[in-house]
Amino acid sequence: MRHVSVMTLIAMLFGGHAQALTLTECTRTTHISHGGEADHADLGEGRVMWRDWWSQEGTMTSFSIVDCAPGQALRFRTAEDNMSVERSAFDRTKDALDVIDRHQSGSRIFATFDRIAEDLRFIARDIEVTTLAMETCACAAAYPELRGDKKEFALAG
């Protein structure tokens, strides 16, 4: 169980309308009716994950895993259909999630993004490891104390 920091408690008490964000609130449409983020999950030890989806003329499913404190992100596509004439359709979502589950079941010291990316190499597409300057919704909901100097996430109102 996470403990609320003193600064978070003060912000909630004196910050007016400040409320704790939940992972459920992170599910949202990011591109009017045809793209968004869903299935946000707390992976433990400061990591979160969610599914990105797209469905207009073509479909795709991608996933993002973020280590909230450093802002390191692993992103990869597990399925697509009719997104590009240059690429064939595929769906390896189950296989990719099996890789993630295997890494999650072991020690975090071995579950580096580089190792996960290597295990996804022949399963997923568009695999990238990046560092984010902004806090993500899932990190704001599950690990707000790990924001550091990243720009704070705020739900668009």
Buried (B, 14 or more C-beta within 10 A) or exposed (E): EEEEEEEBEEBBEEEEEEEEBEBEBBBEEEEEEBBBBEEBBBBEEBBBBBBBBBBEEBBBBBBBBBBBBEBBBBBBBBBBBEBEEEBEEBBBBEEBBEBBEEBBEEEBEEBBBEEBBEBBEEBBBEBEBEEBEEBBBBBBBBBBBBBEEBEEBEEEE
